[in-house]
């Protein structure tokens, strides 16, 4: 009998394909594990939690996910959201409570993702555009960078919000530990140099290994450089969630679940090859939900698909989720064999790894320009960015998100309208927007974004007469495609008129009757004109 030759290279289960997956998995481990430990510190958790997150969630997703190459562990976005929620749940930072709160949060995220699958909400992924994710991550990047600066400088500050933290860092800069700063600078040089000269190389692993070696050989801890300290060896133990924390954690878990899902979908689809199976959104809900549930029971923080680590898997020839299983195996080996060595790792090295990978390149290019302008005595743009970021974390994320969407979808078509010249603010809004969008990161604009939305559904349109952002003529144009709509103009008012005068009553009546044309809007005639700049923002006099 003649045996037909087989081509192992074209067989995903063959030896050649397996070899590629093993190489990709080990290479990804060299990138994933140092970053996972670093992101754990961003969330205010021990570095061991990062290793746990690169172990169980990755194994569960590899068994259930629809993407062949998606690598699931911690990400910068999930880390900062987790840290913010844990800071509210455990304000005193008690280590035992943090472990329980982390398990409860990850478990809630998993449950929410599975419930979303039962409700067939996978289609939601189609409505989250590239500009939204770009803006969200731009805001997250700035928050993470500031969070790591004290570790890079070897100083300690009391966290009070973005802008106050920035001022506190400036005040404490004279206390900088020069040895800690040197460690951070050396780490950044390694990361930047390897990224430029050897793309997709295991730069984080080299940086972490160098930091450990330097701390051990030079006795950096005795010279004032803070290190990770004792890491318990062995695999993670069972951790049970605390049901008493559920109510407090639900808002944060909902946001984290949304970002875990959207990041996973975005990364999975971005790195899918033409011959790969379709990345199914509903199956991804099951896979990421189960991954978070499994991780919660074994001490992991919330997990999701990561773009950079998935890129490494694809770039090094990974063809299946066997690569992720190899990466998870490497994480288990590190926990079992290398935990004592990791105790020498300087915090400044981890902070440099976080800073390099979390800071959006577009923003990195924008800050030198802002600082150069400030040095020349022009503080307007720098102060505008500072004011934008001085609110709590929610607004730090919301405003950059809004800017990225606006800069991608609105700014390219913005023109000064002669009709605006006679209004209170004139063309200031357009001029300011175009100037800011010139330096702000953005995504692609969908081709059908400006197409009219046509519907027979009842629609209620509310506009402020003096609104400089969305003047009444905008609603008049939209109304042409909505035959069952009604447009009310609030005399003397500006933006955000929902709660002005009898606006709440009109909205309530519309919801109850589902008929905009039956509403009686004569109550709006009683509104008085707001002061000019009060009217711009919808304040009722």
HUUR-V779112 format. One record per residue. N is the residue number from 1. OMEGA is omega in whole degrees, -180 to 180 (* if undefined). Layout:
{{N | OMEGA} {N | OMEGA}}
//
This chain:
{{1 | -180} {2 | 179} {3 | 180} {4 | 178} {5 | 177} {6 | 179} {7 | -176} {8 | -177} {9 | -178} {10 | -179} {11 | -178} {12 | -179} {13 | -176} {14 | -177} {15 | -178} {16 | 179} {17 | 179} {18 | 179} {19 | 178} {20 | 180} {21 | 179} {22 | 179} {23 | 180} {24 | -179} {25 | 179} {26 | 177} {27 | 178} {28 | 178} {29 | 179} {30 | 178} {31 | -173} {32 | -172} {33 | 176} {34 | 180} {35 | 179} {36 | 177} {37 | -180} {38 | -179} {39 | 175} {40 | 178} {41 | 176} {42 | 180} {43 | -180} {44 | -176} {45 | 177} {46 | -178} {47 | 179} {48 | 180} {49 | 177} {50 | 178} {51 | 178} {52 | -177} {53 | 176} {54 | -177} {55 | -173} {56 | 180} {57 | -179} {58 | 179} {59 | -178} {60 | 180} {61 | -180} {62 | -179} {63 | -172} {64 | -171} {65 | -180} {66 | 178} {67 | -179} {68 | -172} {69 | -176} {70 | 179} {71 | -173} {72 | 172} {73 | 178} {74 | 175} {75 | -180} {76 | -178} {77 | -179} {78 | -179} {79 | -177} {80 | 177} {81 | 178} {82 | 180} {83 | 179} {84 | -179} {85 | 178} {86 | 177} {87 | 176} {88 | -176} {89 | -179} {90 | -175} {91 | -179} {92 | 177} {93 | 180} {94 | -175} {95 | -179} {96 | 179} {97 | 179} {98 | 179} {99 | -180} {100 | -180} {101 | 179} {102 | 178} {103 | -180} {104 | -179} {105 | 180} {106 | 178} {107 | 177} {108 | 178} {109 | 179} {110 | 180} {111 | -179} {112 | 179} {113 | 178} {114 | 176} {115 | 178} {116 | 177} {117 | 179} {118 | 179} {119 | 179} {120 | -177} {121 | 180} {122 | -179} {123 | -179} {124 | -179} {125 | -178} {126 | -176} {127 | -179} {128 | -172} {129 | 177} {130 | 178} {131 | 179} {132 | 180} {133 | 179} {134 | 180} {135 | 179} {136 | -178} {137 | 176} {138 | 177} {139 | 179} {140 | -179} {141 | 180} {142 | 180} {143 | -178} {144 | -179} {145 | -180} {146 | -180} {147 | -177} {148 | -177} {149 | 179} {150 | 179} {151 | 178} {152 | -176} {153 | -178} {154 | 179} {155 | -180} {156 | 177} {157 | 174} {158 | -176} {159 | -178} {160 | -174} {161 | -169} {162 | -173} {163 | 178} {164 | 177} {165 | 179} {166 | 178} {167 | -180} {168 | 177} {169 | 180} {170 | -179} {171 | -176} {172 | -178} {173 | 175} {174 | 180} {175 | -176} {176 | 174} {177 | -176} {178 | 179} {179 | 177} {180 | 179} {181 | 179} {182 | 178} {183 | -180} {184 | -179} {185 | 179} {186 | 179} {187 | 179} {188 | 178} {189 | 178} {190 | -177} {191 | -178} {192 | -179} {193 | -179} {194 | 180} {195 | -179} {196 | -174} {197 | -177} {198 | 180} {199 | -180} {200 | 175} {201 | -179} {202 | -177} {203 | 179} {204 | 180} {205 | 179} {206 | -180} {207 | 180} {208 | 178} {209 | 178} {210 | 178} {211 | 178} {212 | -180} {213 | -179} {214 | -180} {215 | -178} {216 | -175} {217 | -175} {218 | -180} {219 | -174} {220 | -178} {221 | 178} {222 | 180} {223 | 173} {224 | 179} {225 | -179} {226 | 179} {227 | -176} {228 | -179} {229 | -173} {230 | 173} {231 | -178} {232 | 180} {233 | 177} {234 | -180} {235 | -178} {236 | 178} {237 | -180} {238 | 177} {239 | -178} {240 | 177} {241 | 177} {242 | -177} {243 | 180} {244 | -179} {245 | -171} {246 | -176} {247 | -179} {248 | -175} {249 | -174} {250 | -179} {251 | 180} {252 | 180} {253 | 180} {254 | 178} {255 | -180} {256 | 178} {257 | 179} {258 | -178} {259 | 177} {260 | -179} {261 | -176} {262 | 177} {263 | 180} {264 | 180} {265 | -178} {266 | -179} {267 | -179} {268 | -180} {269 | -178} {270 | -175} {271 | 176} {272 | 176} {273 | -178} {274 | -178} {275 | -178} {276 | 174} {277 | 178} {278 | 177} {279 | -174} {280 | -174} {281 | -178} {282 | 176} {283 | 177} {284 | 176} {285 | 178} {286 | -175} {287 | -179} {288 | 177} {289 | 179} {290 | 179} {291 | 179} {292 | 177} {293 | 178} {294 | 178} {295 | -180} {296 | -178} {297 | -178} {298 | 169} {299 | -179} {300 | 172} {301 | 179} {302 | -173} {303 | 177} {304 | -180} {305 | -179} {306 | -177} {307 | -174} {308 | -179} {309 | 175} {310 | 177} {311 | 179} {312 | 179} {313 | -179} {314 | -176} {315 | -179} {316 | 171} {317 | 179} {318 | -176} {319 | -177} {320 | 180} {321 | 172} {322 | 178} {323 | 178} {324 | 177} {325 | 176} {326 | 178} {327 | 178} {328 | 177} {329 | 177} {330 | 177} {331 | 179} {332 | 179} {333 | 178} {334 | -180} {335 | -176} {336 | -169} {337 | -170} {338 | -178} {339 | 180} {340 | -179} {341 | -179} {342 | 178} {343 | 179} {344 | -173} {345 | 179} {346 | 176} {347 | -179} {348 | 177} {349 | 178} {350 | 180} {351 | 179} {352 | 177} {353 | 178} {354 | -176} {355 | -176} {356 | -174} {357 | -176} {358 | -172} {359 | -178} {360 | -179} {361 | -179} {362 | -180} {363 | 177} {364 | 178} {365 | -176} {366 | -175} {367 | 177} {368 | 179} {369 | -179} {370 | -179} {371 | 178} {372 | 177} {373 | -179} {374 | 179} {375 | 179} {376 | 178} {377 | 179} {378 | -172} {379 | -170} {380 | -177} {381 | 179} {382 | 180} {383 | 178} {384 | 178} {385 | 179} {386 | 179} {387 | -179} {388 | -173} {389 | -173} {390 | -180} {391 | -180} {392 | -171} {393 | -180} {394 | 180} {395 | 177} {396 | 179} {397 | -174} {398 | -175} {399 | 175} {400 | 178} {401 | -180} {402 | -180} {403 | -178} {404 | 178} {405 | -178} {406 | -178} {407 | -179} {408 | -169} {409 | -176} {410 | -172} {411 | -178} {412 | -180} {413 | -178} {414 | 175} {415 | 177} {416 | -180} {417 | 178} {418 | -180} {419 | -179} {420 | -175} {421 | -178} {422 | -180} {423 | -174} {424 | -177} {425 | 178} {426 | -178} {427 | -175} {428 | -177} {429 | -179} {430 | -179} {431 | -178} {432 | -178} {433 | -179} {434 | 179} {435 | -179} {436 | -179} {437 | 180} {438 | -177} {439 | -174} {440 | 180} {441 | -177} {442 | 175} {443 | -180} {444 | 177} {445 | 176} {446 | -176} {447 | -177} {448 | -173} {449 | -175} {450 | 177} {451 | -179} {452 | 176} {453 | -178} {454 | -179} {455 | 175} {456 | -179} {457 | 176} {458 | -177} {459 | 176} {460 | 180} {461 | 179} {462 | -179} {463 | 172} {464 | -177} {465 | -176} {466 | -176} {467 | -180} {468 | -176} {469 | 179} {470 | -177} {471 | -176} {472 | -178} {473 | 176} {474 | 180} {475 | 177} {476 | 180} {477 | 179} {478 | -175} {479 | -178} {480 | -179} {481 | -177} {482 | -174} {483 | -179} {484 | -179} {485 | 177} {486 | -176} {487 | 176} {488 | 178} {489 | -179} {490 | -176} {491 | 175} {492 | -178} {493 | -178} {494 | -176} {495 | 176} {496 | -176} {497 | -175} {498 | -176} {499 | -176} {500 | 175} {501 | -180} {502 | 178} {503 | 179} {504 | -180} {505 | 178} {506 | 180} {507 | -180} {508 | 180} {509 | 179} {510 | 180} {511 | -178} {512 | -174} {513 | -176} {514 | -178} {515 | -176} {516 | -174} {517 | -179} {518 | -176} {519 | 177} {520 | -176} {521 | -178} {522 | 180} {523 | -179} {524 | -180} {525 | -178} {526 | -179} {527 | 175} {528 | 177} {529 | 176} {530 | 171} {531 | -172} {532 | -176} {533 | 171} {534 | -180} {535 | -179} {536 | -176} {537 | 171} {538 | 179} {539 | 180} {540 | -176} {541 | *}}
//
